[in-house]
Every structure is written in C-alpha cells, then in structure tokens.
C-alpha cells in the first residue's frame, strides 16, 4: 500500500522518471504473427503500464513498444497512432468496470459489486486507478475521449440500474427511490472511494472499509 501511495502522489504523476526498456527484451521487427487478439491485449497492458508511470503526456508508441519488447512498427500495426491506442485502453478499462456487474446470482448481491470495485482499485499496484485518473484529466481538454467515457459510463449506470431494479423486485433493494437515481448515487460513491483509496489508505483500512461497505448497503436496503 505504501508503494501505491507513492505512485499516486502529484509529483509522481507530473514528473515520471525516464522510461527504460526492460533489459531482457529485444525489439522484434516485422509484421506481428500469432494471435492478434492476444497481442493486442499485451500491448494494451504495456500502454497502461506506461500511462500509469509517465502520465498521458509522457506516453508514446515508442515507450509502449519498448515495454512490450517489440518494434514501434509492430505497435502501429495494432494502433495507428497515440489517440487510437488511448481509445483502446479506455474501452478495455470500461470493459473491466462492466465485469463488476457480471455473473450476478439470482438474488442480487450488492456487496459483491463493492468487493469487486475495491479489488480493482488495489490490483496491479494501483496501475488501473492511475490510468483512469490520467484519462479523466485528459478528457477535460479532449472532447472525443470525453464523449467515449461519457458513453461507456452511461452504459455502466444503465446496467447497474437494471440490477438494482431486479433487487427492488426481489425486495432486497429499497424501492422508494428510483433505480436510476440509486445507480447514479452508488456510482458517485464508488468514484470517490476509488479516487481517494490510493491517496489516503488510512481511511480505508481493512476493518473500516468493511464498515463503509456495510453503511452503503444499509442505505440501499429497504427500511
């Protein structure tokens, strides 16, 4: 967690260290071969690594290629330019958010959704959180990226609202507030936790995060 906190500090985001390729990797030249989808996934992971450490401005196709151990030309085979790469990273990130709502049991389990959110926040030493933060900051001055995030977030909230509607019908979610409002409120709560968890880990100790989740669930359940 201390390492995560160091990554989340303002100086770390604004002044990332010079990127160096992993010494055991050699750049591979020529047209990529093999499983295209798998290779695309590897490059997305490499892009996330670079964005988390060098920030949006410092991320480049060259650095992603160095991280992935291939040539810049191989990267452009999958991503025509930096904007295309960022778009793919954004879509992949929101795919992960959608997974929070997947595989729900017959009886809606809100606690499981919160648990997935918390695990995501702390996964891979906080890289996912740092990438999401960089994308949101960039979206302020990047209308196409902002539109993409807005579209995917709206899709996520609609899916969450449908789950909450099912929970209302089952009697496990309060029905005196519209499901779409509960979904928006729950999303805002998750946004705040996700943003501050890496910055103020002491607020989210093991026992206290359980208490916070219990309080959120209490607000969602019927009186």
C-alpha positions, -999 to +999 in steps of 0.1 A: +000+000+000+029+024+007+041+017-029+006+025-042+006+058-022+039+068-037+026+061-072-005+083-066+014+114-054+012+145-076+049+147-082+049+111-094+022+118-119+036+151-132+073+142-132+076+105-141+111+091-144+126+084-177+113+052-192+137+024-199+130-008-218+133-040-198+169-052-204+159-088-212+135-077-240+147-073-276+126-054-301+110-077-326+108-064-361+083-071-389+046-079-392+032-093-359+024-130-361+003-153-339-029-145-320-039-109-329-063-105-300-038-118-275-011-095-289-034-065-288-041-074-251-004-074-244+001-040-259-029-026-240-013-038-208+020-023-219+003+010-226-014+010-192+020+005-176+035+034-194+005+057-188+004+049-151+041+058-147+047+085-173+013+101-175-008+107-206+016+134-219+046+111-214+031+080-230+042+072-266+041+044-290+078+041-287+077+036-250+049+011-253+069-009-279+099-009-255+078-021-227+062-049-249+096-059-263+087-052-300+093-025-326+073+007-329+061-005-363+046-036-346+027-013-323+013+008-352+001-024-367-025-025-339-028+012-330-025+037-359-015+065-335-014+075-299-051+086-300-061+051-313-041+035-285-057+056-258-091+048-272-084+011-269-070+015-234-102+034-224-125+008-239-106-020-222-108-002-188-145+002-191-149-034-201-134-042-166-159-019-150-187-038-167-173-070-153-181-057-118-218-063-127-214-096-145-221-131-131-247-118-106-265-146-087-303-150-089-306-128-058-288-095-064-256-092-043-246-055-039-218-064-016-201-084-043-202-054-066-185-032-039-159-060-033-150-062-070-146-024-071-122-025-041-102-054-055-099-035-088-087-003-070-058-022-054-049-045-083-016-043-101-002-019-075-028+007-084-019+009-121-056+008-132-065+036-108-036+058-121-046+051-157-082+060-151-071+092-133-049+102-163-077+096-188-102+116-168-078+146-166-071+143-203-108+141-211-113+177-199-095+190-229-101+161-253-138+161-265-136+127-283-121+110-252-147+127-230-175+115-253-162+080-251-160+080-213-195+095-211-209+069-234-194+040-215-202+054-181-238+059-191-239+023-203-225+011-170-251+031-150-279+017-171-267-018-164-263-011-127-298+004-127-312-027-142-296-048-115-310-025-088-345-028-104-342-065-101-331-061-065-361-039-059-385-065-073-368-091-051-372-069-020-335-066-013-331-030-026-352-001-013-379+008-038-388+043-025-361+058-047-359+052-085-333+027-095-315+051-119-310+076-090-297+048-068-273+037-096-261+073-100-256+077-063-238+043-060-215+052-089-206+086-074-198+068-041-176+044-059-159+072-078-150+089-045-137+058-029-117+048-060-101+082-062-091+086-026-083+050-016-047+052-030-042+087-017-055+082+018-051+044+025-055+050+063-092+060+057-097+026+041-081+001+065-094-034+064-119-030+092-131+005+082-137-004+045-159-032+057-178-007+078-181+017+049-195-010+026-219-021+054-231+016+057-236+019+019-256-014+018-277-002+047-286+029+027-296+008-002-317-018+016-354-014+024-362+002+057 
